[in-house]
Amino acid sequence: MFLKRVATIFLAAFAFVQAEDSLPEIQFVPLNSLTESLEEETPYGLPRELMPLWDSLTIKQKAAQMVMVYMTPADFMLKNEFGGYLVMKTHLKHLDKFRENIRTVNDSMLIPPLVATDQEGGLVNRIAAIDTKWERTPSAKQMRTMSEDSIQALARDIGAALNEVGINLNLAPVLDPAKDSHGKHSFMEESKRSWGEDTTNASKVRAFVKGMQESNVACVSKHFPGYDSWSNSDHQIAVSSTPKAKMAKNVEFFKTLAGDIPVTMMSSVSFVRISSRPAVFEPKIVKMARDMSPETVILTDDLWGVSLRAWVSGNERVRSKNYPAKDFRKLVRTALMAGNDMFMITYPQKAVEMVNYLAALSKQSKYYQQRIEESAARILKMKYRAGIIK
């Protein structure tokens, strides 16, 4: 009876407080639901810290984030606000000039660029131009035989050399298979660029990536879904007849490391068991890369490569300087529709056309605008996590 009276008094007091203060009914929401709700309030899951920047950008500036251009004079970069620079060995032969270029760009651009180079080791060794001590940098095949601690220490030292001159993105490691679908050594294995046949070397690749990260250099896995053609896809249309089961095995290596590597580069090879299109242009294959991680930035290889332009034109013989404007627009549109986020191109003037065309597409339909914004947001998030956007 006593407890009943206490309960009655408590309920009456609670009702009085509610009436007096007009307090709303309180509902307790699980913390994870609250977090999800807050994330949904920002477009494309952008961190709140990036929202002032995002809101200040025009659609053309967002489209410019999607372009990685062959390194140009700083004033050209500043004028066009491209999202990335592609650095080759020849650029590193004049270090003072190179450093000044990067310093000017980083100090003046609203959004600092990804500054990328291929530092795989072995045959693909850009930093040999920085210092002769790097002339015999081990290849991926050699690093496979090293301990994880040794790989991480080596990658940390190489990353420090890259970071010191302003490079923040390494277009490595190569996760292409060491064997083709017939069990023979692949082109990448023969050139000592492959990290192995499957996921057995994942921990060693992870050590390489971690060493780079410790020196503020992010990595790129390539060439999705696994380059196993013997043709050079940069110079001619390359075809692979890899069965789907073998392709799935090759993809597993990329998938295992998707949480460690923020960017994935697409292959230019046509995997005919899925599509006659080069992988970089095939939505089904790009989606396979996207499904590994929704935050992964999907990067094309050089879209000015002869093989890709030849495929778009339907013409094996393509003249580099006289490529039809309508075909170039089709190339850009095809790469966008396939789901790629960042477009690499080694022809700077065409990079300007690329941005202008992407901006024009955004005005044609909300679908194109959304695609551009989705990719730009993904790139900005990647830069923010990597410390490139402070």
ZAMARGU-4260 file (C-alpha; in steps of 0.2 Angstrom, whole numbers, plus 5000, padded with zeros to 4 digits):
<rodrens>
0) 5000/5000/5000 | 5014/5012/5005 | 5023/5009/4988 | 5007/5012/4979 | 5005/5029/4987
5) 5023/5034/4983 | 5020/5029/4965 | 5004/5039/4964 | 5013/5055/4972 | 5028/5053/4959
10) 5016/5052/4944 | 5006/5067/4950 | 5022/5077/4952 | 5029/5072/4935 | 5013/5077/4927
15) 5014/5094/4936 | 5032/5097/4930 | 5026/5092/4912 | 5012/5104/4913 | 5022/5118/4921
20) 5037/5118/4910 | 5028/5110/4894 | 5042/5098/4893 | 5041/5087/4877 | 5041/5068/4879
25) 5059/5062/4879 | 5064/5047/4868 | 5081/5039/4870 | 5089/5035/4854 | 5103/5022/4852
30) 5120/5030/4849 | 5123/5022/4833 | 5107/5028/4826 | 5111/5045/4831 | 5128/5045/4823
35) 5120/5038/4807 | 5107/5052/4807 | 5120/5066/4809 | 5130/5059/4795 | 5115/5059/4784
40) 5113/5078/4786 | 5129/5081/4776 | 5129/5078/4757 | 5138/5062/4752 | 5143/5059/4770
45) 5156/5073/4771 | 5164/5077/4787 | 5156/5093/4795 | 5173/5101/4795 | 5173/5100/4776
50) 5156/5108/4774 | 5161/5126/4773 | 5174/5122/4759 | 5161/5111/4750 | 5147/5124/4750
55) 5160/5137/4743 | 5164/5126/4728 | 5156/5129/4710 | 5151/5113/4700 | 5166/5117/4689
60) 5178/5117/4704 | 5171/5100/4710 | 5173/5093/4692 | 5191/5099/4692 | 5194/5089/4708
65) 5191/5074/4697 | 5206/5077/4685 | 5224/5071/4688 | 5235/5080/4675 | 5252/5078/4669
70) 5263/5090/4679 | 5262/5107/4672 | 5269/5125/4677 | 5262/5131/4693 | 5252/5145/4685
75) 5242/5132/4674 | 5238/5122/4689 | 5232/5137/4699 | 5221/5143/4685 | 5213/5126/4682
80) 5212/5120/4700 | 5215/5101/4695 | 5213/5088/4709 | 5229/5080/4705 | 5247/5080/4698
85) 5255/5066/4689 | 5274/5066/4691 | 5286/5057/4680 | 5305/5054/4682 | 5309/5068/4670
90) 5301/5080/4682 | 5312/5075/4697 | 5328/5078/4687 | 5327/5097/4691 | 5323/5096/4710
95) 5324/5114/4714 | 5312/5119/4700 | 5300/5104/4705 | 5300/5109/4724 | 5296/5127/4719
100) 5282/5121/4708 | 5274/5111/4722 | 5277/5124/4735 | 5268/5137/4725 | 5253/5126/4721
105) 5251/5120/4739 | 5252/5138/4746 | 5240/5145/4733 | 5227/5132/4729 | 5211/5132/4739
110) 5212/5113/4739 | 5230/5105/4738 | 5232/5092/4724 | 5236/5074/4725 | 5254/5073/4719
115) 5256/5056/4712 | 5270/5045/4705 | 5274/5027/4701 | 5286/5021/4714 | 5285/5003/4713
120) 5303/4999/4714 | 5313/4988/4702 | 5310/4993/4684 | 5297/5007/4689 | 5308/5018/4700
125) 5305/5036/4699 | 5316/5042/4714 | 5332/5036/4706 | 5331/5054/4699 | 5332/5061/4716
130) 5347/5052/4723 | 5358/5039/4716 | 5357/5029/4732 | 5339/5024/4726 | 5345/5017/4709
135) 5343/4999/4715 | 5327/5000/4724 | 5320/4982/4726 | 5306/4977/4715 | 5289/4970/4721
140) 5295/4952/4717 | 5311/4955/4728 | 5301/4963/4742 | 5290/4948/4743 | 5305/4938/4749
145) 5309/4951/4763 | 5302/4951/4781 | 5287/4962/4785 | 5298/4973/4796 | 5311/4975/4783
150) 5297/4980/4770 | 5289/4992/4781 | 5306/5001/4785 | 5311/5002/4767 | 5294/5009/4762
155) 5295/5021/4776 | 5312/5027/4769 | 5306/5028/4751 | 5291/5037/4757 | 5301/5050/4767
160) 5311/5053/4751 | 5295/5056/4741 | 5287/5066/4755 | 5302/5077/4756 | 5300/5083/4738
165) 5281/5085/4740 | 5274/5069/4733 | 5260/5062/4743 | 5253/5048/4733 | 5262/5032/4727
170) 5254/5023/4712 | 5259/5006/4720 | 5257/4992/4725 | 5254/4981/4709 | 5241/4968/4714
175) 5240/4960/4697 | 5242/4941/4697 | 5259/4933/4695 | 5251/4920/4684 | 5239/4921/4670
180) 5223/4910/4668 | 5234/4896/4660 | 5246/4895/4675 | 5260/4904/4666 | 5270/4918/4673
185) 5261/4935/4669 | 5268/4950/4661 | 5268/4959/4678 | 5277/4944/4686 | 5290/4943/4672
190) 5294/4962/4674 | 5295/4959/4693 | 5281/4971/4697 | 5268/4959/4704 | 5266/4956/4723
195) 5260/4938/4720 | 5247/4926/4715 | 5233/4929/4728 | 5231/4935/4746 | 5245/4925/4754
200) 5256/4941/4753 | 5243/4953/4759 | 5252/4955/4776 | 5268/4960/4766 | 5259/4972/4755
205) 5251/4979/4771 | 5268/4982/4778 | 5273/4992/4762 | 5257/5002/4763 | 5260/5006/4781
210) 5278/5011/4779 | 5272/5024/4766 | 5258/5030/4777 | 5271/5033/4791 | 5279/5045/4779
215) 5263/5054/4774 | 5262/5045/4757 | 5245/5036/4753 | 5245/5021/4741 | 5235/5016/4726
220) 5232/4997/4721 | 5232/4993/4703 | 5226/4987/4690 | 5209/4982/4694 | 5203/4968/4692
225) 5220/4961/4689 | 5231/4963/4673 | 5235/4946/4666 | 5236/4951/4647 | 5253/4949/4638
230) 5249/4965/4628 | 5254/4982/4633 | 5237/4990/4636 | 5245/5008/4635 | 5249/5005/4617
235) 5236/4993/4609 | 5219/4986/4614 | 5223/4972/4626 | 5211/4957/4628 | 5210/4945/4642
240) 5200/4929/4641 | 5202/4925/4660 | 5187/4914/4666 | 5176/4923/4679 | 5182/4911/4693
245) 5200/4916/4691 | 5195/4934/4689 | 5186/4933/4706 | 5202/4925/4714 | 5212/4940/4707
250) 5199/4952/4714 | 5200/4944/4731 | 5218/4951/4733 | 5212/4969/4730 | 5197/4966/4742
255) 5208/4960/4756 | 5218/4976/4755 | 5203/4988/4752 | 5203/4994/4770 | 5221/4999/4769
260) 5223/5007/4752 | 5212/5022/4749 | 5213/5023/4730 | 5211/5009/4716 | 5217/5011/4698
265) 5207/5003/4685 | 5214/4992/4671 | 5213/4996/4652 | 5212/4978/4648 | 5196/4971/4640
270) 5190/4956/4650 | 5179/4948/4637 | 5171/4935/4648 | 5162/4950/4656 | 5162/4963/4642
275) 5171/4969/4626 | 5174/4986/4635 | 5190/4990/4643 | 5188/4987/4662 | 5189/5006/4665
280) 5174/5009/4654 | 5164/4994/4660 | 5151/4998/4674 | 5150/4980/4680 | 5169/4980/4683
285) 5170/4997/4691 | 5156/4992/4702 | 5166/4977/4707 | 5179/4989/4713 | 5167/5000/4721
290) 5159/4986/4731 | 5175/4983/4740 | 5173/4999/4749 | 5161/5013/4746 | 5174/5026/4751
295) 5188/5020/4739 | 5193/5033/4726 | 5192/5024/4709 | 5206/5031/4697 | 5208/5028/4679
300) 5224/5025/4670 | 5230/5038/4657 | 5214/5042/4647 | 5225/5049/4633 | 5232/5031/4631
305) 5232/5026/4613 | 5222/5010/4616 | 5207/5018/4626 | 5206/5032/4612 | 5206/5019/4599
310) 5192/5009/4607 | 5181/5024/4609 | 5184/5029/4590 | 5183/5011/4584 | 5199/5014/4575
315) 5216/5005/4578 | 5226/5020/4571 | 5224/5036/4582 | 5234/5051/4580 | 5237/5059/4596
320) 5236/5078/4592 | 5221/5076/4580 | 5209/5066/4590 | 5191/5071/4586 | 5182/5082/4599
325) 5167/5071/4598 | 5177/5056/4602 | 5185/5064/4617 | 5169/5069/4624 | 5163/5052/4622
330) 5178/5045/4631 | 5175/5057/4646 | 5157/5053/4646 | 5160/5034/4646 | 5173/5035/4660
335) 5160/5045/4670 | 5145/5034/4667 | 5156/5019/4671 | 5158/5025/4689 | 5176/5031/4690
340) 5180/5046/4702 | 5196/5053/4696 | 5202/5054/4678 | 5221/5053/4674 | 5227/5062/4658
345) 5244/5066/4651 | 5239/5079/4639 | 5236/5096/4649 | 5226/5105/4637 | 5214/5091/4635
350) 5213/5091/4654 | 5205/5109/4653 | 5193/5102/4640 | 5189/5088/4651 | 5184/5099/4666
355) 5174/5111/4654 | 5164/5096/4647 | 5161/5088/4664 | 5154/5105/4670 | 5143/5106/4654
360) 5136/5089/4658 | 5131/5094/4675 | 5120/5107/4667 | 5111/5094/4656 | 5104/5084/4670
365) 5104/5081/4689 | 5111/5064/4686 | 5127/5070/4679 | 5128/5083/4693 | 5126/5070/4706
370) 5139/5059/4698 | 5152/5073/4698 | 5148/5079/4716 | 5148/5061/4722 | 5166/5058/4715
375) 5172/5075/4721 | 5166/5072/4738 | 5174/5055/4739 | 5191/5063/4733 | 5189/5077/4746
380) 5186/5064/4760 | 5201/5055/4755 | 5212/5070/4755 | 5205/5075/4772 | 5209/5058/4779
385) 5227/5058/4772 | 5230/5075/4780 | 5231/5084/4763 | 5217/5095/4767 | 5221/5102/4784
</rodrens>
